[in-house]
C-alpha cells in the first residue's frame, strides 16, 4: 500500500467505555448516595431534604442526555460519510454530501464538548447537594457522620470515573476533528476500489456501533431519576435522531481530503 493511510472513523470503543462507566460507576455511586440518604431520612426525616435529593437525581439523569447525544451525532456522521463516499465512488461529484458531512462532524465535536461539561457539572452538582443535605439535616444536632463518610467516598469515586470519561471523550473529539477539517480538492487523485472498500467497511462498522441498539442511555436516565419517575414507560434502547442542520460551516483550517484520507492506520491493505 502507499505510505499514506486512510482516514478511518473514530474508535467506537471510547464511547462504549464511557457508556460502561456510566452504568458501573456513575449509577452505582448515585445509588450509594441514595442509600445513605435514605438511612439518614429514616432516623432524621426531612421533607425539604427529600425534595432537594429528588431534584438532584432528576438533574443527574438529564445530564446523561448529553452523552446520548454524542452517540446520536456519531451515527449521523457515519451515515453522512458513507453518503459522501458513495458520491465520490460513483463520480457524481456531490458538493451537498460533502457539506453535510462536514456539518455533521462539526456538530459531533460540539456535542462531545457539551458532554464533557455535563459530566463535570454532574459531579459538582452532587457535591453541592450532599453538602446542603448535611447542613440541613444537622441543624438540630443530628448525627450525619455516616452520610458524610458515604458521600465523601462517593465523590472520590465519581471524580476518578468522570476524569476517565472526559479523557475518552477528548480522544473521541480529536478524532472527530480530523473529519471536520477535511477539504475537497477536485484535483486530488481518487483511491482505488480496494481502498474505497476498506474505508467503507470501517465506517459501516462505526455506524452500526453507534446505532439504536448499541446503547441504553434512556434506561440509564430512568434508573438515575429514581422512583419518582417509575410511572413512566421504561425505554431500553435509543433511537438516533437527526440534529438540526446548520448551514454555517466551520472556518477552521481545512486539510486536503485525500491527503488526510490516507493517514490513520497502518497495514490496512495488503502490500
N, C-alpha and C positions, 0 to 999 in steps of 0.2 A: 504494500500500500504506500501511499505518499507519506511524506514526513509530517504533513499537517493532519489534524484529526477532526472527526465530525462533532458538530455541536449537538450534544445529546440533552435530553430533558434533565431537570433537577432530580436528584436522588429521592425517590419517594420514601425511602427508609427514614428520612428526617422527620417527616410528618407522622409516619407510623409510630415512631418513638415518642413524639410529643403526645399523640393520642394515648399510647400506653401509659405514659407518666401521669397524664390527666386522670386516668381511671385508677391506677395503682397507688398514686401518691396524693394528688390534689383531692380527689373524692375521699380517700381513706382518712386524710388529716381533717377534712371538713367534718366527716362523721365522728372522728375522735373528739373534735371540739364540741360537737353537738352532744355527745355522751357526757362530757364533762359539764356542759351547761345544764343538761337535764338533771344530773346528780346534784348540782348546786340549787336548782329550782325545787327539787324535792324537799330540801331542808329549809330553803330560804326563798319562798315563792315571790316572784316579782313580775307582774303583768307588763310593766314597762320594759324590763329587760327581755322578756319573752318576745315582745313586739320588735325590739331592736335586733334580736338574733334572727327572727323570721325574715325580716327585711334584708339582713346581711346575707342569708342563704340564697334568697331570690336574686340578689345583686350578683353574688358569686356565680350563680348558674348562668345568668345573662352574659357574663364575660366569656363563657365557652362558645358563644355565638361567633366571636371574633376568630377563634381557632377553626370553627366550622367554615367560616367564610374563606379561609386560606385554601381548604380543600376544594371549595366550590370554584374559586378562580383558577386553581391548578387544573381542574377538569376542563374549564373553558379554554385556558391557554393551550392545553394539549390538543383539544378539538380544533382550535384555530390554526395551530401549527400544521396539523395534518391536512387541513383545507389548503393552506398556503403551499405545502409540499406537493400536493396533488396538482395545483395550478402550475407549479414550476415543471413538474414531471411531464405534464401534457402539453407544455409550451403555450398555454393560453395567456400567460402574462397578465395576471390579475392583481393590479395595484391595490384594489379594495381588500383582498385577502391579506396582503402584506400589512396594510394599515390596521386591520382588525387584529392581527397577531400582535403587533407592537403595542396596541392599546390594551389588549388582554394581559400582556406581560407587565405593562406599567401598573395596571390595576392589581395584579398579583403581588408586585413589590409593595405597593401601598397597603394592601390588606395584611401583608406579613408585618409591616411596621406597626400597624394598629394592633395586631395580635400580641406583639411583644410588649407594647404599652399596657394592654389589657391585663396581661399576666402580672406585671409589676403592681398594677392597681389592685388586682385580686389579693395579693399578699398584703399590701399596705392597708387596704380596707378591713381585712380580717384582723390585722394587728390593732387597728384603732378601735374596732368594735369590741375586741376582747378586753381592751383597757377600759372602755366605757362600762361594760358589764361588771367588771371587777370593782370599779369605783362605785357604781350604782348599788350593787348588792352588798358592799362593805360599809355602807353608811351607818348601819345600826350595829357596828362592831361584829358583823358576821364574819366567820372564818372562811375566806375564799382561797386558802392556800392550795388546796387540791386543784381548783380550776386554774389558778395562776401557773402552777407547775405544768399542767397538761397543755395549756395554751402556749406557754413558752417553748415547750418541746415541739409542739406542732408548728410553730412559727419557724423554728430552725429547719425542720423537715421541708416545709414549704419553700423556704429560701433556697435550699440546695436544689430542689426539684425545678423550681422556676428558673434558676440560673442555668441549669442544663437545657431546659426547654428553649430559653431565649438564645442560647448558643446554637442550638439546632436550627432555630428559625432564622438566625443571622446567616448561617451557612446556606440555607434554602434561599434566602433573599438575594445573596450574592450570585447564586446560580441563575435565578430568575432575571437578574440584571443583565446577564450575558445575552439572554434572549431579547430583552428590551433594547439593547444597544446595537441591534443589527441594522445594517443599511442594505438597500437593494441596488446593486450595480448591474445594469444590463450587459456590461462588457465582461463580467466575470464568467468564467467557464463553468458550465453545469457539471455536477458529479456524474459518475457512471450509474448505470441501472443497479448494479450491485450495491453501490454506496447509498443510493436512494432507498433500496430495500432495507438495508441495515438500520438506517436512521428512522424509517417509518416504523419498523418493528419496535424500536426502543420507545418511540413516542406513543405508540399504541399501548404498550405495557404501562407507561406512565398514566395514560388516560384511564385505563382500567383500574389502576391502583388508586386513583383519585375519585373514582366513580361512586354512585349512590349506595353500593353495598359494601364499600371499603371501611367505613367508619360508623360509629354510633354516637355522634355528638349530641343529637337530640335526646336520646335516652340518658346520656350523662347529665345534661341540663335538668332533666326531670328528677333524677336522683339527687342532684345537688340542691335543688329548690326545696326538697323536703316534703313532709306530709300535707302541708297547706295546699299543694298543687295536685294531690293524689286523685282528685276527681276529674282531672284532665286525662284524655286518652294518651297512653304511652306509645310513642313512636320509636321503633327500634332501628330504623335506617334513615339515612339522609338522602334527599333528592337534590341534585345540582340545580342551580338556578342561573340565569343569565344576568349578571350585573348590568346596570345601565351603562351603555357605551358612551364614552366621551370622545369628542372629535379632536380635542387639542392634544396632540402628541407631545411627548417629552422632547425638549430641545437639547438633551444631553448628547454628548459626542457619540456619533454612530461609528460602528466598526464594520468594515466590509463584510457583508453577509457570508460570502463563500470563504473568505479568509478565516472567519470565526467558525464557519460550519465545520471545517476540518480542524478540530482543535482539542476536544475534551478527553478522549480516552485513547489508549494505545492498544494495538493488536486487535482492533475491532474487525478487521478484514484480513483475509489470508494474504501473505506476501505474493 
